[in-house]
Amino acid sequence: MSAPDRSSILLEPGLVPVRLGRVSFLFARRALLADGLLAMAVLLAMMFALQAGSTWISPRELLALVSGKGDGAVQLLVYEFRLPRAVVGLLAGAALGLAGCLLQALTRNRLATPDLLGLADGATLAMLLALIAGSTGMLGPWWVGPLGALAAVCLLLLLAGRMGTQGQRLLIVGLALGALLRAGLELAMSRQELLHASALYSWSLGSLNGRGYTAALPLAVGLVVLLPITLFSHRRLVLLRFESDLASSLGLSLRMCQWQALLTAVALAGLAIGLCGPIAFVALAAPLLAEKLSGGGRLALLGSALAGSMLVVLADTVARILVPDTDLPVGVVCKLLGGPCLLWLLFAEHERRHP
């Protein structure tokens, strides 16, 4: 029996080896199937987003539009209004889903999200300060949000002192920091003029209103750079879910891997929050959905990004359908879906521990 045949016997059932010269990769069949299904779901969600709204577009009209034979009014509606908004939702959802997956692996806690670590509150507070400093009553540039998220993480690391054996220290300190930042934000909001408060309110719920390709460009660049790096580090990131002694014995540089996961999550979440505001529950629900589909408790990095894209695009489309004449923020729909998701998670954990 040849060496490749002998090595394949030692693989876990369901794993498929792929060799490209001296580089080899392992893929799980069920994870590949789950990612394929989620990719199809994202495509269907995008098609639904382009069709749905105050003016519905039939599948035949959409097909004619793709082939370059569509009506001028339909082209204007799709290419200038619906498609840019759907693309922004796709990118923001992917960033939030991947950030949530990394934070859950880092802290070994399914409830770990950018919201719990204070990223969203730091970004929102920074946007409020930029709004107050301006004189137009409009929100500041997109990069104010990521700067606020980065400042919140620096404060978090300063207060936490160190990462902790598995990142649990960050989660505990992050809860306290988030509550403190939220209190300061609410105090500042209560003393602002109605013009400033109303401008920030819609953004603080998470909104895709008025977002276009230009605004989405920094987030697209961030995903193009960080997503492949994260996927290539999948084997090392999986070991974060083990005990620190076991992970170190398997050759993992624990601190370096923790810093990679944290900084990648901060960058992705900060860009998404700066662009669309703190869209709630996507970073919580997307990794859970991807893991359920992948099976075996696997770290579904790509699946989490795809699930996040699907959730945000669908939620924004539902928001446009529910209130056609009002720009309902996508974060409102996500919060309505997030409550049942959290209850499902709690009941599932209880059933797993007490069958």
C-alpha positions in Angstrom: 0.0 0.0 0.0 1.4 3.4 -0.9 2.1 6.2 1.5 -0.9 8.3 0.5 -3.2 5.3 1.0 -1.8 4.6 4.5 -2.1 8.2 5.5 -5.8 8.3 4.4 -6.6 5.4 6.8 -5.5 7.6 9.8 -7.9 10.4 8.9 -11.0 11.0 10.8 -14.1 9.7 9.0 -15.6 12.3 6.8 -12.4 14.1 6.1 -11.1 14.5 2.5 -7.4 15.2 1.9 -6.4 17.5 -1.0 -2.7 17.8 -1.9 -1.2 20.6 -4.0 2.4 19.7 -4.3 4.0 20.0 -0.9 0.9 21.7 0.6 -2.0 19.6 1.8 -5.5 20.5 3.0 -8.1 18.6 4.9 -11.8 19.2 4.2 -14.8 17.8 6.0 -17.5 16.5 3.6 -20.4 17.8 5.7 -18.7 21.2 6.2 -18.2 21.5 2.4 -21.9 20.5 1.9 -23.0 23.1 4.5 -20.9 25.8 3.0 -22.3 25.0 -0.4 -25.9 25.2 0.9 -25.2 28.5 2.7 -23.6 29.9 -0.5 -26.8 29.0 -2.4 -28.9 30.6 0.4 -26.9 33.8 0.0 -27.5 33.8 -3.7 -31.2 33.3 -3.2 -31.3 36.0 -0.6 -29.6 38.4 -2.9 -32.1 37.6 -5.7 -35.0 38.1 -3.3 -33.5 41.4 -2.2 -33.4 42.7 -5.8 -37.0 41.6 -6.4 -38.7 42.6 -3.2 -39.9 46.1 -2.3 -42.6 48.7 -2.9 -42.2 47.8 -6.6 -41.8 44.0 -7.1 -39.7 42.7 -9.9 -40.6 39.4 -11.5 -37.9 36.7 -12.1 -38.4 37.2 -15.8 -37.6 40.9 -15.5 -34.6 40.2 -13.3 -33.3 37.7 -15.8 -33.8 40.2 -18.6 -31.9 42.8 -16.6 -28.9 40.4 -16.1 -28.8 39.7 -19.8 -28.7 43.5 -20.5 -32.2 43.8 -22.0 -34.1 45.1 -19.0 -36.3 48.2 -18.8 -34.6 51.5 -18.0 -36.7 52.1 -14.9 -36.0 48.6 -13.6 -32.3 49.1 -14.3 -32.3 52.3 -12.3 -34.2 50.7 -9.4 -32.0 47.7 -9.2 -28.5 49.0 -10.0 -28.8 52.4 -8.2 -30.9 51.5 -5.1 -31.4 47.8 -4.3 -28.1 46.2 -5.4 -25.7 48.6 -3.6 -27.7 48.1 -0.4 -27.7 44.3 -0.8 -24.0 44.3 -1.4 -23.3 46.3 1.7 -25.5 44.0 3.7 -23.7 41.0 2.3 -20.3 42.4 3.3 -21.3 43.6 6.7 -23.0 40.3 7.5 -19.9 38.3 6.5 -17.7 40.5 8.6 -19.9 40.2 11.7 -20.4 36.5 11.3 -16.7 35.8 11.0 -15.9 38.2 13.9 -18.5 36.4 16.1 -17.0 33.0 15.2 -13.5 34.1 16.1 -14.6 35.6 19.4 -16.6 32.5 20.4 -13.5 30.3 19.7 -11.3 32.7 21.6 -13.4 32.9 24.7 -14.9 29.3 24.4 -18.3 30.9 25.0 -21.2 30.8 22.5 -22.5 34.1 23.8 -19.3 36.1 23.0 -20.0 38.8 20.4 -18.6 42.2 19.6 -21.4 43.7 21.6 -20.3 42.0 24.8 -16.7 43.1 24.5 -17.8 46.8 24.2 -16.9 47.2 20.5 -20.3 48.4 19.5 -20.6 50.8 22.4 -17.2 52.2 21.7 -18.0 52.8 18.0 -21.3 54.3 18.8 -19.8 56.7 21.4 -17.2 57.8 18.9 -19.8 58.5 16.3 -21.7 60.6 18.8 -18.6 62.6 19.6 -18.0 63.2 15.9 -21.6 64.2 15.4 -21.4 66.7 18.3 -18.1 68.1 17.0 -19.6 68.7 13.5 -22.0 71.5 12.7 -24.2 69.8 10.0 -26.2 67.5 12.1 -25.0 64.5 10.0 -22.9 61.5 11.0 -19.2 61.7 10.5 -17.0 59.6 8.2 -17.0 55.8 8.3 -13.6 55.5 9.9 -14.8 57.1 13.1 -16.6 53.9 14.1 -13.6 51.6 13.7 -11.5 54.0 15.7 -14.0 53.9 18.5 -14.1 50.1 18.4 -10.2 50.0 18.5 -10.1 52.5 21.4 -12.6 50.3 23.3 -10.5 47.2 22.7 -7.3 49.0 23.9 -9.2 50.1 27.0 -10.4 46.5 27.4 -6.9 45.1 27.2 -5.6 47.7 29.6 -8.3 46.8 32.2 -8.0 43.1 31.7 -4.2 43.2 32.0 -3.7 40.0 30.1 -5.6 37.7 27.7 -6.3 34.9 30.2 -5.8 31.2 29.6 -8.6 31.0 27.0 -9.8 34.5 26.7 -12.5 34.2 29.5 -10.9 37.2 31.2 -11.7 39.4 28.2 -15.3 38.4 28.2 -15.8 39.2 31.9 -14.1 42.5 31.7 -15.8 43.3 28.4 -19.2 42.9 30.0 -18.4 45.5 32.6 -16.7 47.8 30.0 -19.7 47.6 27.7 -22.1 48.5 30.5 -19.9 51.5 31.4 -19.7 52.8 27.8 -23.4 52.3 27.3 -24.2 54.3 30.4 -21.9 57.1 29.2 -23.5 57.0 25.8 -27.0 57.3 27.2 -26.0 60.1 29.5 -24.5 62.0 26.5 -27.6 61.3 24.3 -30.0 62.6 26.9 -28.3 66.0 26.9 -28.1 66.5 23.1 -30.4 68.4 20.8 -33.1 66.5 19.0 -31.2 66.9 15.7 -28.2 65.1 16.9 -30.1 62.5 18.8 -32.3 61.6 15.9 -29.4 61.4 13.5 -27.5 58.9 15.7 -30.6 56.9 16.7 -31.2 55.1 13.4 -27.5 54.4 13.0 -27.2 53.0 16.5 -29.9 50.4 15.7 -28.0 49.2 12.7 -29.1 50.5 9.3 -28.2 50.1 5.6 -30.1 53.2 4.5 -28.2 55.3 2.1 -25.2 53.0 1.9 -23.5 52.4 -1.4 -20.4 51.0 -3.1 -18.1 53.8 -2.1 -18.9 53.3 1.6 -18.5 49.5 1.3 -15.1 49.7 -0.3 -13.0 49.7 3.0 -15.1 46.7 4.3 -14.6 44.8 1.0 -10.8 45.4 1.2 -10.8 44.2 4.8 -12.6 41.0 3.9 -10.4 40.3 0.9 -7.3 40.6 3.1 -8.5 39.0 6.4 -10.8 36.2 5.2 -8.1 34.2 3.3 -5.6 34.7 6.2 -8.2 33.4 8.7 -9.2 30.4 6.5 -5.5 29.4 6.1 -5.1 29.6 9.9 -8.1 27.3 10.5 -6.1 24.4 12.0 -4.4 26.7 14.6 -7.6 28.5 15.4 -9.4 25.2 16.1 -7.0 24.5 18.9 -8.2 27.6 20.8 -11.3 25.6 21.7 -9.1 23.1 23.7 -7.5 23.6 27.1 -4.4 25.7 27.0 -2.1 22.8 28.1 -3.4 20.5 25.4 -3.2 23.2 22.7 0.4 24.0 23.7 1.3 20.3 23.7 0.1 20.1 20.1 2.6 22.8 19.1 0.3 25.9 19.2 1.7 29.3 20.0 -1.3 30.1 22.2 -0.6 33.8 22.7 0.0 34.5 19.0 -3.1 32.6 18.0 -5.2 34.5 20.5 -3.9 37.8 19.3 -4.6 36.9 15.7 -8.2 35.9 16.5 -8.8 39.0 18.6 -7.3 41.6 16.2 -9.0 40.0 13.2 -12.3 40.1 15.0 -11.8 43.7 16.1 -10.9 44.8 12.5 -13.8 43.1 10.9 -16.4 44.1 13.5 -15.1 47.7 13.6 -15.4 48.1 9.8 -18.9 46.7 9.8 -20.0 48.8 12.7 -18.5 51.9 11.3 -20.3 51.3 8.0 -23.8 50.1 9.1 -23.9 50.6 12.9 -24.1 47.9 15.5 -26.4 45.3 13.9 -27.4 43.1 16.8 -27.4 39.3 17.1 -25.8 38.6 13.7 -22.4 37.8 15.3 -24.2 35.5 17.7 -26.6 33.7 15.4 -24.4 33.2 12.3 -21.7 31.0 14.0 -24.4 28.9 15.7 -26.2 28.3 12.4 -23.1 27.4 10.6 -21.9 25.1 13.3 -25.2 23.3 13.4 -25.1 22.7 9.6 -21.5 21.7 9.6 -22.0 19.2 12.5 -19.5 17.8 15.0 -18.9 21.1 16.7 -16.5 22.2 14.0 -15.1 25.8 13.8 -17.1 26.9 10.7 -15.2 30.1 9.7 -16.4 30.3 6.1 -19.9 29.1 7.0 -20.2 31.8 9.7 -19.3 34.5 7.1 -21.9 33.1 4.6 -24.6 32.7 7.3 -24.0 36.3 8.4 -24.4 37.5 4.9 -27.6 35.6 4.4 -29.1 36.8 7.7 -28.4 40.5 7.1 -29.6 40.5 3.5 -32.8 38.7 4.4 -33.4 40.9 7.5 -32.9 44.1 5.5 -35.3 42.8 2.8 -37.9 41.9 5.4 -37.5 45.4 6.9 -38.3 47.0 3.5 -41.3 44.7 3.0 -42.8 45.2 6.5 -42.8 49.0 6.3 -42.6 49.9 2.6 -42.8 53.7 3.0 -40.4 53.9 6.0 -36.7 53.2 6.2 -36.9 50.6 9.0 -33.4 49.9 10.3 -32.2 46.3 9.7 -31.1 46.1 13.3 -34.7 46.1 14.4 -35.5 43.0 12.5 -32.3 41.3 13.7 -33.3 42.0 17.3 -36.7 40.5 16.7 -35.0 37.4 15.4 -32.3 37.4 18.0 -34.6 36.8 21.0 -35.8 33.4 19.7 -32.3 32.6 18.7 -31.0 33.2 22.2 -33.8 31.1 23.7 -33.1 28.3 21.3 -29.4 28.4 22.3 -30.3 28.3 26.0 -32.7 25.4 25.6 -30.3 23.5 23.4 -27.5 23.9 26.0 -29.8 22.7 28.7 -30.8 19.6 26.7 -27.2 18.8 25.9 -26.2 18.9 29.6 -29.3 17.2 30.9 -30.6 14.8 28.3 
